[in-house]
Amino acid sequence: MSYLAGVKKEDLRSLCEDLGLTITSKTSVLNLKNLIINDTKYDEVFTREHLKGIIQHRKSDYEQKLREIESERAFELEKLRLSQPQQSATTHSLMTAEHENTVSSRNQQFSRKPFPRINNRDYATKQQEDRPPVKCYGCGTSGFIRTKCPNCTAEPKTESSRFEFLEASSCFVTTASVSTVYLRINGIFGKACADTGSSHSIAGETLYTLLKDEGTKFRNGTMCISLADGQRSTEDVFITTVTLEIEGRKFDQELIALPNAKRNRTLLRIDFLKKSGIMLDLRNKQWFFADMPQKQFAFGEHANNQHPVDNLDVNLCTLLKKKVDV
């Protein structure tokens, strides 16, 4: 494959390790390429994009090391500069102290008595009496402004809902650009969409099937599903808690599976971004951790055509058994 030409050996070794291939320290570059291409689970599109991410990570680490070396060098130079004695600075401080003493003595000679203060208390009291009383401009309650009025700022009492609301239209593929990230869910490697506007985290049809095959336990639930045309219906759903792992960081996440949904994709809501500390850079189609902004990760590829490409992705997921498509 042409995309493997010219790739460094360390990048090929990292790719083989991520794909679960067995290698040794003496494995040559040619043998590494043959292992990747001849693997029964080989997917050219996924392998090429994952290799791009590995190369980008290596270059980012190298650039970060260069910046750290340059920062240490600048720090040592500044410390050396400050440690040198400066005769001119000492002379300047002596001249400044002498000048301040001269100015202070002159001020004492020409000091003036302060002007007598005028008592304006009566005028201020009269002015306050003429001011109209404070009242809320929303409801007219005296003694309160609008932002602190108990009548206007009180939260309305609502009856607690018996089931939660879900925008089901956000669970399916659209032609808009989405932010997909590579991760592992209960050890299953794949990619999912990080959606800041989603109200729930949804397990796609393929991921739901793989989790059932792995023996994941689900509990029953009920939800009110709102479709794109405004219609609502009560649907039975399955709920489970999984372990998400992304770039070495692990945390638990609740997922909802829609048993009647077909060809929907895995969707992670905003609490996933808060737990993981992920920041999305939609303009540059990449993401990074908030505590490591210098290391960026590219978004995964996604299908823009809902029908033929989506069918192909589902077939690949079934064949590989370890890849979850969004």
Short mmCIF file of the C-alpha atoms (twelve columns), coordinates in Angstrom:
data_MODEL
# 
_entry.id   MODEL 
# 
loop_
_atom_site.group_PDB 
_atom_site.id 
_atom_site.type_symbol 
_atom_site.label_atom_id 
_atom_site.label_alt_id 
_atom_site.label_comp_id 
_atom_site.label_asym_id 
_atom_site.label_seq_id 
_atom_site.Cartn_x 
_atom_site.Cartn_y 
_atom_site.Cartn_z 
_atom_site.pdbx_PDB_model_num 
ATOM 1   C CA . MET A 1   0.000   0.000   0.000  1 
ATOM 2   C CA . SER A 2   1.363   3.398   -0.974 1 
ATOM 3   C CA . TYR A 3   0.488   5.092   2.323  1 
ATOM 4   C CA . LEU A 4   2.937   2.751   4.137  1 
ATOM 5   C CA . ALA A 5   5.874   3.822   1.962  1 
ATOM 6   C CA . GLY A 6   8.446   5.959   3.744  1 
ATOM 7   C CA . VAL A 7   6.872   5.457   7.189  1 
ATOM 8   C CA . LYS A 8   9.336   5.231   10.070 1 
ATOM 9   C CA . LYS A 9   9.824   1.924   11.813 1 
ATOM 10  C CA . GLU A 10  8.734   3.273   15.196 1 
ATOM 11  C CA . ASP A 11  5.418   4.445   13.688 1 
ATOM 12  C CA . LEU A 12  4.838   1.018   12.107 1 
ATOM 13  C CA . ARG A 13  5.567   -0.677  15.447 1 
ATOM 14  C CA . SER A 14  3.091   1.600   17.238 1 
ATOM 15  C CA . LEU A 15  0.456   0.815   14.591 1 
ATOM 16  C CA . CYS A 16  1.003   -2.942  14.981 1 
ATOM 17  C CA . GLU A 17  0.684   -2.684  18.767 1 
ATOM 18  C CA . ASP A 18  -2.603  -0.730  18.472 1 
ATOM 19  C CA . LEU A 19  -3.943  -3.338  16.023 1 
ATOM 20  C CA . GLY A 20  -3.051  -6.147  18.437 1 
ATOM 21  C CA . LEU A 21  -0.390  -7.725  16.165 1 
ATOM 22  C CA . THR A 22  2.446   -9.743  17.698 1 
ATOM 23  C CA . ILE A 23  5.901   -8.301  16.924 1 
ATOM 24  C CA . THR A 24  9.437   -8.498  18.311 1 
ATOM 25  C CA . SER A 25  12.267  -6.003  18.601 1 
ATOM 26  C CA . LYS A 26  13.982  -7.622  15.589 1 
ATOM 27  C CA . THR A 27  11.002  -7.460  13.231 1 
ATOM 28  C CA . SER A 28  12.028  -5.611  10.046 1 
ATOM 29  C CA . VAL A 29  10.131  -2.777  8.362  1 
ATOM 30  C CA . LEU A 30  9.094   -5.050  5.477  1 
ATOM 31  C CA . ASN A 31  7.739   -7.703  7.852  1 
ATOM 32  C CA . LEU A 32  5.838   -5.042  9.803  1 
ATOM 33  C CA . LYS A 33  4.130   -3.863  6.612  1 
ATOM 34  C CA . ASN A 34  3.270   -7.438  5.625  1 
ATOM 35  C CA . LEU A 35  1.762   -8.109  9.063  1 
ATOM 36  C CA . ILE A 36  -0.459  -5.036  8.759  1 
ATOM 37  C CA . ILE A 37  -1.641  -5.722  5.191  1 
ATOM 38  C CA . ASN A 38  -2.144  -9.490  5.599  1 
ATOM 39  C CA . ASP A 39  -4.086  -9.219  8.870  1 
ATOM 40  C CA . THR A 40  -7.560  -10.794 8.631  1 
ATOM 41  C CA . LYS A 41  -9.063  -7.689  10.249 1 
ATOM 42  C CA . TYR A 42  -7.304  -5.270  7.881  1 
ATOM 43  C CA . ASP A 43  -9.279  -2.117  6.981  1 
ATOM 44  C CA . GLU A 44  -7.336  0.244   4.712  1 
ATOM 45  C CA . VAL A 45  -9.304  3.425   5.540  1 
ATOM 46  C CA . PHE A 46  -9.170  2.900   9.288  1 
ATOM 47  C CA . THR A 47  -5.492  1.833   9.236  1 
ATOM 48  C CA . ARG A 48  -4.455  4.854   7.146  1 
ATOM 49  C CA . GLU A 49  -6.250  7.342   9.415  1 
ATOM 50  C CA . HIS A 50  -4.917  5.713   12.565 1 
ATOM 51  C CA . LEU A 51  -1.381  5.821   11.149 1 
ATOM 52  C CA . LYS A 52  -1.823  9.539   10.432 1 
ATOM 53  C CA . GLY A 53  -2.768  10.062  14.077 1 
ATOM 54  C CA . ILE A 54  0.307   8.136   15.284 1 
ATOM 55  C CA . ILE A 55  2.632   10.206  13.077 1 
ATOM 56  C CA . GLN A 56  0.997   13.441  14.212 1 
ATOM 57  C CA . HIS A 57  1.357   12.443  17.880 1 
ATOM 58  C CA . ARG A 58  5.063   11.668  17.409 1 
ATOM 59  C CA . LYS A 59  5.707   14.998  15.689 1 
ATOM 60  C CA . SER A 60  3.768   16.863  18.398 1 
ATOM 61  C CA . ASP A 61  5.851   15.194  21.118 1 
ATOM 62  C CA . TYR A 62  9.063   16.109  19.292 1 
ATOM 63  C CA . GLU A 63  8.013   19.741  18.894 1 
ATOM 64  C CA . GLN A 64  7.005   19.880  22.570 1 
ATOM 65  C CA . LYS A 65  10.462  18.621  23.601 1 
ATOM 66  C CA . LEU A 66  12.111  21.296  21.451 1 
ATOM 67  C CA . ARG A 67  9.972   23.982  23.087 1 
ATOM 68  C CA . GLU A 68  10.883  22.694  26.542 1 
ATOM 69  C CA . ILE A 69  14.598  22.748  25.712 1 
ATOM 70  C CA . GLU A 70  14.324  26.301  24.378 1 
ATOM 71  C CA . SER A 71  12.386  27.376  27.468 1 
ATOM 72  C CA . GLU A 72  15.041  25.913  29.780 1 
ATOM 73  C CA . ARG A 73  17.783  27.624  27.805 1 
ATOM 74  C CA . ALA A 74  16.023  30.998  28.055 1 
ATOM 75  C CA . PHE A 75  15.510  30.473  31.784 1 
ATOM 76  C CA . GLU A 76  19.218  29.751  32.348 1 
ATOM 77  C CA . LEU A 77  20.233  32.843  30.370 1 
ATOM 78  C CA . GLU A 78  17.854  35.037  32.379 1 
ATOM 79  C CA . LYS A 79  19.119  33.579  35.654 1 
ATOM 80  C CA . LEU A 80  22.716  34.253  34.582 1 
ATOM 81  C CA . ARG A 81  21.875  37.826  33.674 1 
ATOM 82  C CA . LEU A 82  20.211  38.515  37.019 1 
ATOM 83  C CA . SER A 83  23.083  36.974  39.019 1 
ATOM 84  C CA . GLN A 84  25.702  39.409  37.627 1 
ATOM 85  C CA . PRO A 85  26.430  42.463  39.854 1 
ATOM 86  C CA . GLN A 86  25.441  45.753  38.284 1 
ATOM 87  C CA . GLN A 87  27.374  48.740  39.548 1 
ATOM 88  C CA . SER A 88  25.256  51.168  37.567 1 
ATOM 89  C CA . ALA A 89  22.069  49.976  39.295 1 
ATOM 90  C CA . THR A 90  23.609  50.567  42.733 1 
ATOM 91  C CA . THR A 91  24.724  54.074  41.769 1 
ATOM 92  C CA . HIS A 92  21.275  54.859  40.387 1 
ATOM 93  C CA . SER A 93  19.567  53.727  43.614 1 
ATOM 94  C CA . LEU A 94  21.848  55.990  45.701 1 
ATOM 95  C CA . MET A 95  21.091  58.987  43.483 1 
ATOM 96  C CA . THR A 96  17.362  58.266  43.696 1 
ATOM 97  C CA . ALA A 97  17.422  58.117  47.513 1 
ATOM 98  C CA . GLU A 98  19.330  61.408  47.700 1 
ATOM 99  C CA . HIS A 99  16.831  63.079  45.359 1 
ATOM 100 C CA . GLU A 100 13.871  61.848  47.420 1 
ATOM 101 C CA . ASN A 101 15.391  63.281  50.596 1 
ATOM 102 C CA . THR A 102 15.819  66.686  48.921 1 
ATOM 103 C CA . VAL A 103 12.236  66.761  47.661 1 
ATOM 104 C CA . SER A 104 10.910  65.733  51.083 1 
ATOM 105 C CA . SER A 105 12.723  68.586  52.831 1 
ATOM 106 C CA . ARG A 106 11.359  71.115  50.329 1 
ATOM 107 C CA . ASN A 107 7.804   69.866  50.809 1 
ATOM 108 C CA . GLN A 108 8.099   70.349  54.551 1 
ATOM 109 C CA . GLN A 109 9.167   73.973  54.041 1 
ATOM 110 C CA . PHE A 110 6.317   74.884  51.685 1 
ATOM 111 C CA . SER A 111 3.533   72.786  53.218 1 
ATOM 112 C CA . ARG A 112 0.087   74.449  53.326 1 
ATOM 113 C CA . LYS A 113 -2.803  74.086  55.681 1 
ATOM 114 C CA . PRO A 114 -5.729  72.034  54.330 1 
ATOM 115 C CA . PHE A 115 -8.874  73.834  53.186 1 
ATOM 116 C CA . PRO A 116 -11.768 73.702  55.653 1 
ATOM 117 C CA . ARG A 117 -14.399 71.098  54.751 1 
ATOM 118 C CA . ILE A 118 -17.929 72.219  53.980 1 
ATOM 119 C CA . ASN A 119 -20.697 70.324  55.718 1 
ATOM 120 C CA . ASN A 120 -23.064 69.171  52.932 1 
ATOM 121 C CA . ARG A 121 -25.012 66.749  55.128 1 
ATOM 122 C CA . ASP A 122 -28.240 68.785  55.049 1 
ATOM 123 C CA . TYR A 123 -28.177 69.022  51.244 1 
ATOM 124 C CA . ALA A 124 -27.566 65.288  50.825 1 
ATOM 125 C CA . THR A 125 -30.468 64.437  53.149 1 
ATOM 126 C CA . LYS A 126 -32.842 66.662  51.219 1 
ATOM 127 C CA . GLN A 127 -31.715 65.193  47.889 1 
ATOM 128 C CA . GLN A 128 -32.355 61.632  49.127 1 
ATOM 129 C CA . GLU A 129 -35.846 62.576  50.324 1 
ATOM 130 C CA . ASP A 130 -36.757 63.849  46.832 1 
ATOM 131 C CA . ARG A 131 -35.664 60.550  45.164 1 
ATOM 132 C CA . PRO A 132 -38.595 58.201  44.291 1 
ATOM 133 C CA . PRO A 133 -38.688 54.847  46.144 1 
ATOM 134 C CA . VAL A 134 -37.134 51.767  44.503 1 
ATOM 135 C CA . LYS A 135 -39.566 49.290  42.989 1 
ATOM 136 C CA . CYS A 136 -39.450 46.348  40.582 1 
ATOM 137 C CA . TYR A 137 -40.227 47.414  37.025 1 
ATOM 138 C CA . GLY A 138 -41.483 43.889  36.278 1 
ATOM 139 C CA . CYS A 139 -44.272 43.522  38.848 1 
ATOM 140 C CA . GLY A 140 -44.116 46.828  40.770 1 
ATOM 141 C CA . THR A 141 -43.068 45.388  44.166 1 
ATOM 142 C CA . SER A 142 -41.587 48.173  46.345 1 
ATOM 143 C CA . GLY A 143 -38.110 47.839  47.835 1 
ATOM 144 C CA . PHE A 144 -36.724 45.468  45.172 1 
ATOM 145 C CA . ILE A 145 -35.053 45.780  41.777 1 
ATOM 146 C CA . ARG A 146 -35.978 43.368  38.980 1 
ATOM 147 C CA . THR A 147 -32.957 41.041  39.417 1 
ATOM 148 C CA . LYS A 148 -33.610 40.609  43.176 1 
ATOM 149 C CA . CYS A 149 -37.418 40.658  43.165 1 
ATOM 150 C CA . PRO A 150 -38.794 37.488  44.866 1 
ATOM 151 C CA . ASN A 151 -41.849 37.472  42.586 1 
ATOM 152 C CA . CYS A 152 -39.968 37.754  39.278 1 
ATOM 153 C CA . THR A 153 -36.941 35.554  40.062 1 
ATOM 154 C CA . ALA A 154 -38.720 32.674  41.828 1 
ATOM 155 C CA . GLU A 155 -38.338 29.398  39.946 1 
ATOM 156 C CA . PRO A 156 -41.677 27.990  38.722 1 
ATOM 157 C CA . LYS A 157 -42.823 24.816  40.435 1 
ATOM 158 C CA . THR A 158 -43.131 21.979  37.952 1 
ATOM 159 C CA . GLU A 159 -44.178 18.389  38.392 1 
ATOM 160 C CA . SER A 160 -41.287 15.927  38.169 1 
ATOM 161 C CA . SER A 161 -41.343 14.004  34.902 1 
ATOM 162 C CA . ARG A 162 -41.855 10.240  34.991 1 
ATOM 163 C CA . PHE A 163 -39.525 9.726   32.037 1 
ATOM 164 C CA . GLU A 164 -36.880 11.782  30.312 1 
ATOM 165 C CA . PHE A 165 -36.952 13.572  26.963 1 
ATOM 166 C CA . LEU A 166 -34.721 12.615  24.046 1 
ATOM 167 C CA . GLU A 167 -34.251 14.186  20.624 1 
ATOM 168 C CA . ALA A 168 -34.027 10.992  18.582 1 
ATOM 169 C CA . SER A 169 -33.211 12.874  15.389 1 
ATOM 170 C CA . SER A 170 -29.724 13.635  16.756 1 
ATOM 171 C CA . CYS A 171 -28.897 9.918   16.895 1 
ATOM 172 C CA . PHE A 172 -28.812 9.377   13.142 1 
ATOM 173 C CA . VAL A 173 -26.316 10.276  10.432 1 
ATOM 174 C CA . THR A 174 -26.584 13.717  8.864  1 
ATOM 175 C CA . THR A 175 -24.654 15.447  6.120  1 
ATOM 176 C CA . ALA A 176 -23.300 18.040  8.566  1 
ATOM 177 C CA . SER A 177 -19.737 17.821  9.827  1 
ATOM 178 C CA . VAL A 178 -19.459 15.893  13.100 1 
ATOM 179 C CA . SER A 179 -16.657 15.555  15.664 1 
ATOM 180 C CA . THR A 180 -15.691 11.892  15.921 1 
ATOM 181 C CA . VAL A 181 -13.055 10.563  18.321 1 
ATOM 182 C CA . TYR A 182 -11.304 7.201   18.569 1 
ATOM 183 C CA . LEU A 183 -11.795 5.380   21.883 1 
ATOM 184 C CA . ARG A 184 -12.478 2.033   23.537 1 
ATOM 185 C CA . ILE A 185 -15.831 1.117   25.080 1 
ATOM 186 C CA . ASN A 186 -15.528 -1.911  27.387 1 
ATOM 187 C CA . GLY A 187 -12.362 -2.768  25.463 1 
ATOM 188 C CA . ILE A 188 -14.023 -2.495  22.026 1 
ATOM 189 C CA . PHE A 189 -12.041 -0.124  19.824 1 
ATOM 190 C CA . GLY A 190 -13.868 2.250   17.485 1 
ATOM 191 C CA . LYS A 191 -15.047 5.837   17.122 1 
ATOM 192 C CA . ALA A 192 -17.993 7.870   18.396 1 
ATOM 193 C CA . CYS A 193 -19.461 11.327  17.869 1 
ATOM 194 C CA . ALA A 194 -18.944 13.898  20.663 1 
ATOM 195 C CA . ASP A 195 -22.092 16.039  20.480 1 
ATOM 196 C CA . THR A 196 -22.365 19.065  22.825 1 
ATOM 197 C CA . GLY A 197 -26.062 19.415  21.968 1 
ATOM 198 C CA . SER A 198 -27.119 15.866  22.787 1 
ATOM 199 C CA . SER A 199 -29.245 15.258  25.885 1 
ATOM 200 C CA . HIS A 200 -28.195 11.608  26.284 1 
ATOM 201 C CA . SER A 201 -25.327 9.302   25.335 1 
ATOM 202 C CA . ILE A 202 -26.600 6.772   22.790 1 
ATOM 203 C CA . ALA A 203 -25.139 3.372   21.892 1 
ATOM 204 C CA . GLY A 204 -25.413 2.845   18.129 1 
ATOM 205 C CA . GLU A 205 -26.921 -0.299  16.638 1 
ATOM 206 C CA . THR A 206 -23.525 -1.900  15.976 1 
ATOM 207 C CA . LEU A 207 -22.108 -1.059  19.424 1 
ATOM 208 C CA . TYR A 208 -25.282 -2.332  21.111 1 
ATOM 209 C CA . THR A 209 -24.943 -5.661  19.272 1 
ATOM 210 C CA . LEU A 210 -21.256 -5.994  20.207 1 
ATOM 211 C CA . LEU A 211 -21.929 -5.163  23.866 1 
ATOM 212 C CA . LYS A 212 -24.639 -7.837  24.018 1 
ATOM 213 C CA . ASP A 213 -22.233 -10.356 22.467 1 
ATOM 214 C CA . GLU A 214 -19.638 -9.446  25.120 1 
ATOM 215 C CA . GLY A 215 -22.169 -10.180 27.882 1 
ATOM 216 C CA . THR A 216 -22.882 -6.600  28.984 1 
ATOM 217 C CA . LYS A 217 -25.930 -6.378  31.254 1 
ATOM 218 C CA . PHE A 218 -28.672 -3.846  30.453 1 
ATOM 219 C CA . ARG A 219 -31.567 -2.636  32.581 1 
ATOM 220 C CA . ASN A 220 -34.966 -1.709  31.194 1 
ATOM 221 C CA . GLY A 221 -36.202 1.877   30.958 1 
ATOM 222 C CA . THR A 222 -38.832 4.029   29.273 1 
ATOM 223 C CA . MET A 223 -38.374 7.289   27.370 1 
ATOM 224 C CA . CYS A 224 -40.384 9.801   25.417 1 
ATOM 225 C CA . ILE A 225 -38.846 9.953   21.948 1 
ATOM 226 C CA . SER A 226 -39.289 13.156  19.910 1 
ATOM 227 C CA . LEU A 227 -38.820 12.684  16.162 1 
ATOM 228 C CA . ALA A 228 -37.672 15.323  13.684 1 
ATOM 229 C CA . ASP A 229 -41.255 15.922  12.457 1 
ATOM 230 C CA . GLY A 230 -42.414 16.763  16.003 1 
ATOM 231 C CA . GLN A 231 -44.176 13.468  16.753 1 
ATOM 232 C CA . ARG A 232 -43.582 11.892  20.152 1 
ATOM 233 C CA . SER A 233 -43.885 8.319   21.268 1 
ATOM 234 C CA . THR A 234 -43.046 6.325   24.370 1 
ATOM 235 C CA . GLU A 235 -40.369 3.710   23.671 1 
ATOM 236 C CA . ASP A 236 -38.697 0.989   25.728 1 
ATOM 237 C CA . VAL A 237 -34.936 1.454   26.016 1 
ATOM 238 C CA . PHE A 238 -32.000 -0.430  27.526 1 
ATOM 239 C CA . ILE A 239 -29.586 1.348   29.876 1 
ATOM 240 C CA . THR A 240 -26.090 0.274   30.929 1 
ATOM 241 C CA . THR A 241 -22.871 1.729   32.351 1 
ATOM 242 C CA . VAL A 242 -19.669 1.157   30.367 1 
ATOM 243 C CA . THR A 243 -15.987 2.017   30.759 1 
ATOM 244 C CA . LEU A 244 -14.668 4.518   28.220 1 
ATOM 245 C CA . GLU A 245 -10.934 4.696   27.499 1 
ATOM 246 C CA . ILE A 246 -9.478  7.472   25.342 1 
ATOM 247 C CA . GLU A 247 -5.743  8.095   25.023 1 
ATOM 248 C CA . GLY A 248 -5.012  6.276   28.289 1 
ATOM 249 C CA . ARG A 249 -7.735  7.957   30.363 1 
ATOM 250 C CA . LYS A 250 -10.614 5.854   31.728 1 
ATOM 251 C CA . PHE A 251 -13.974 6.772   33.244 1 
ATOM 252 C CA . ASP A 252 -17.501 5.370   33.499 1 
ATOM 253 C CA . GLN A 253 -20.322 6.524   31.219 1 
ATOM 254 C CA . GLU A 254 -24.032 5.688   31.066 1 
ATOM 255 C CA . LEU A 255 -25.243 4.597   27.619 1 
ATOM 256 C CA . ILE A 256 -28.791 4.226   26.322 1 
ATOM 257 C CA . ALA A 257 -29.600 1.684   23.602 1 
ATOM 258 C CA . LEU A 258 -32.658 2.035   21.365 1 
ATOM 259 C CA . PRO A 259 -33.629 -1.544  20.448 1 
ATOM 260 C CA . ASN A 260 -35.979 -0.432  17.646 1 
ATOM 261 C CA . ALA A 261 -33.532 2.037   16.046 1 
ATOM 262 C CA . LYS A 262 -31.748 0.923   12.897 1 
ATOM 263 C CA . ARG A 263 -28.402 2.188   11.563 1 
ATOM 264 C CA . ASN A 264 -28.075 4.841   14.287 1 
ATOM 265 C CA . ARG A 265 -24.604 5.684   15.479 1 
ATOM 266 C CA . THR A 266 -22.893 6.023   18.837 1 
ATOM 267 C CA . LEU A 267 -23.341 9.499   20.330 1 
ATOM 268 C CA . LEU A 268 -21.670 10.917  23.468 1 
ATOM 269 C CA . ARG A 269 -23.218 13.937  25.155 1 
ATOM 270 C CA . ILE A 270 -21.581 16.939  26.864 1 
ATOM 271 C CA . ASP A 271 -20.961 15.197  30.212 1 
ATOM 272 C CA . PHE A 272 -18.511 12.947  28.341 1 
ATOM 273 C CA . LEU A 273 -16.511 16.064  27.386 1 
ATOM 274 C CA . LYS A 274 -16.589 17.336  30.989 1 
ATOM 275 C CA . LYS A 275 -15.418 14.040  32.490 1 
ATOM 276 C CA . SER A 276 -12.607 13.542  29.987 1 
ATOM 277 C CA . GLY A 277 -11.581 17.218  29.814 1 
ATOM 278 C CA . ILE A 278 -11.772 17.165  26.017 1 
ATOM 279 C CA . MET A 279 -11.856 20.455  24.097 1 
ATOM 280 C CA . LEU A 280 -13.189 20.408  20.508 1 
ATOM 281 C CA . ASP A 281 -11.516 22.489  17.778 1 
ATOM 282 C CA . LEU A 282 -14.155 22.209  15.050 1 
ATOM 283 C CA . ARG A 283 -12.453 24.721  12.771 1 
ATOM 284 C CA . ASN A 284 -9.278  22.633  12.493 1 
ATOM 285 C CA . LYS A 285 -11.133 19.294  12.821 1 
ATOM 286 C CA . GLN A 286 -9.163  18.199  15.883 1 
ATOM 287 C CA . TRP A 287 -9.446  17.901  19.670 1 
ATOM 288 C CA . PHE A 288 -7.180  18.043  22.708 1 
ATOM 289 C CA . PHE A 289 -7.230  17.647  26.480 1 
ATOM 290 C CA . ALA A 290 -7.683  20.856  28.481 1 
ATOM 291 C CA . ASP A 291 -4.604  20.066  30.587 1 
ATOM 292 C CA . MET A 292 -2.507  19.193  27.485 1 
ATOM 293 C CA . PRO A 293 -3.413  21.794  24.832 1 
ATOM 294 C CA . GLN A 294 -0.088  21.331  23.054 1 
ATOM 295 C CA . LYS A 295 -1.016  17.787  21.952 1 
ATOM 296 C CA . GLN A 296 -3.795  17.663  19.347 1 
ATOM 297 C CA . PHE A 297 -5.682  14.657  17.943 1 
ATOM 298 C CA . ALA A 298 -7.408  14.592  14.562 1 
ATOM 299 C CA . PHE A 299 -11.113 13.772  14.241 1 
ATOM 300 C CA . GLY A 300 -11.959 10.369  12.806 1 
ATOM 301 C CA . GLU A 301 -13.511 10.052  9.355  1 
ATOM 302 C CA . HIS A 302 -17.296 9.901   9.112  1 
ATOM 303 C CA . ALA A 303 -19.719 9.002   6.339  1 
ATOM 304 C CA . ASN A 304 -21.535 11.926  4.681  1 
ATOM 305 C CA . ASN A 305 -23.879 9.711   2.664  1 
ATOM 306 C CA . GLN A 306 -26.387 7.935   4.864  1 
ATOM 307 C CA . HIS A 307 -27.225 4.972   2.617  1 
ATOM 308 C CA . PRO A 308 -24.425 3.246   0.628  1 
ATOM 309 C CA . VAL A 309 -21.498 4.310   2.824  1 
ATOM 310 C CA . ASP A 310 -23.371 3.556   6.041  1 
ATOM 311 C CA . ASN A 311 -24.165 0.030   4.831  1 
ATOM 312 C CA . LEU A 312 -20.485 -0.526  4.113  1 
ATOM 313 C CA . ASP A 313 -19.482 0.722   7.582  1 
ATOM 314 C CA . VAL A 314 -21.947 -1.637  9.273  1 
ATOM 315 C CA . ASN A 315 -20.608 -4.619  7.304  1 
ATOM 316 C CA . LEU A 316 -17.045 -3.738  8.272  1 
ATOM 317 C CA . CYS A 317 -18.013 -3.483  11.943 1 
ATOM 318 C CA . THR A 318 -19.620 -6.920  11.850 1 
ATOM 319 C CA . LEU A 319 -16.550 -8.413  10.179 1 
ATOM 320 C CA . LEU A 320 -13.933 -6.868  12.462 1 
ATOM 321 C CA . LYS A 321 -15.873 -7.568  15.683 1 
ATOM 322 C CA . LYS A 322 -13.755 -4.967  17.539 1 
ATOM 323 C CA . LYS A 323 -14.497 -1.773  15.656 1 
ATOM 324 C CA . VAL A 324 -17.545 0.322   16.524 1 
ATOM 325 C CA . ASP A 325 -18.603 2.751   13.806 1 
ATOM 326 C CA . VAL A 326 -20.405 5.972   14.704 1 
# 
